[in-house]
Amino acid sequence: MLAVLASSPLLTIFLVVAFGALLGAVRFGPIRFGAAGALFVGLAVGALDPRLGQGLGLVQSLGLALFVYTVGLAAGTSFFRDLRTQGKMMGLAVVVLVLTAVAAIAVGRVLGLDVALQAGAFAGALTSTPALAAATAVTGSTTPAVGYSLGYPVGVIVTIVIVALTVGRRWPAAKDPAAGDPITATTLQVERAAMMRDIPGWSEQSVRFSYLARGDRQRVVVPGEELLPGDRVVVVGQPEAIDRAEAHLGHRIESHLADDRSIVAFRRFLVSDPSVAGRTIHELNVPDRFGGVITRVIRADSELLATDDVVLELGDRVVAVVPRGQMDAVSDYFGDSVRKISEFDALSIGVGMALGLLLGLVTVPLPGGNSFALGAAAGPLVVGLLLGRLERTGPLVWGLPHAANLTIRQLGLLLFLAAVGLSSGQAFASQAFSMTGLKVIGFATMIVLVAAVLFLAAVRLSGFSAQRSSGALAGLVGQPAILAYATSRSTDPRIDAGYAPLFALGMIVKILLITVLAS
């Protein structure tokens, strides 16, 4: 059997992926290893025969590049927006990671650990697969994977315990109030004439108006028009914003205009046409084009109010209120095709990946005769972030449909971890169950404790809530299982809001620090 596996590397890799998926689905208390199951199965299989780990460099690089590029595409828009809204927390995360790396160097020397083991354990304790790739590239050995495999479960377990102690707490957070309630739609009876620009929330775009009934006639609101006494109008927004608009206009009524779809109707349309993706709500000009209005955008599991600056992505579902006769035209405009949304533009992903890999090849000389390159771990990630922010360049739409992005990302991660496990199995077997292995476990525990304690202390003193801090810590460590555990303990949306910016930022910073640490 081993001879068959050695003669067919692809067969071996996909067997490791399959059994790794089974291991990753098993719960150990609140913990699941997820994609990392492929690494542990790969280590076990690779330890059986050295031939099983040979010639897998291309698979490793391909899987890693696909993973980090798709992460960058998905995070691009929110990453650069969060630089403005959560910049302080992101700055604190960078400082904490740098201090943790300094502590790792000092403790590693005291313990007498090999530099490659230190780098791998650092990547594992902070669950950063791209950082493992950077450590492997810099050291030129498979030893970092041994440190990673020992440090990874430590990082997940210790962080989950810390999040369990943090996520439900209520410490002072005046600068970080709880997020508003979900978006709703309410019909108001207008008692006082008002220009739309004077209605609270209109200029700030915290409310949207859709249906208007004046006398016996029903139509779509024209942006900027004057509302008259006796009008009935549908306002969309969070309850607090609707309350402010109600106080200015009149009072709410039980009958809902949206229940009557004989003249004006609303529907969710799937954005599958590339010519629409990458454009803002304002650029679509739906009021002039179709006599309608977009009120909400549903992206993955989130619902957004359709403000003018929201950029549509392939796979979004937009809620549009339009005259009934325009329904087919609006459907054609957005594409509204489930089949088409399952496809992706091979040209854009090919160009984007090539640009990322080219950037990864650029070498920067460093003092002492060393050099630095982003490599396949960070080059595609940086390019993905930039292209994700751009959304489109001329006819090229850089973004991928959400489902396609997640599929490619998961496949790339599984291929990389399976190949790393197979190529590192021999080294793992020789060092894991030894005094060196115990030292690595203690080293990894120190790393995650230092990072978590410093970060939580810093964000609490800076006025961030326990919920946002817990999500941010999950992002700093970079393990979705930790985020899943946090959200299972609390439904506060600040958890997800804290996770997203720290995940991409932490990945970049850890790659850079690992490069220095491994050198």
Secondary structure by P-SEA (a helix, b strand, c coil): caaaaaacaaaaaaaaaaaaaaaaaccccccccccaaaaaaaaaaaaacccccccaaaaaaaaaaaaaaaaaaaaaaaaaaaaacaaaaaaaaaaaaaaaaaaaaaaaaaacccaaaaaaaaaaaaccaaaaaaaaaaaccaaaaaaaaaaaaaaaaaaaaaaaacccccccccccccccccbbbbbbbbccccccccccccccccccccbbbcccccccccccccccccbbbbbbccaaaaaaaaaaccccccccccccccccbbbbbbcccccccccccccccccccccccccbbbcccccccccccccccccccccccccccaaaaaaaaacccccccccccaaaaaaaaaaaaaaaabbbbbcccbbbbbccccaaaaaaaaaaaacccccccccccaaaaaaaaaaaaaaaaaaaaaaaaaaaaaccccaaaaaaaaaaaaaaaaaaaaaaaaaaaacccaaaaaaaaaaaaccaaaaaaaaaacccaaaaaaaaaaaaaaaaaaaaaaaaaac
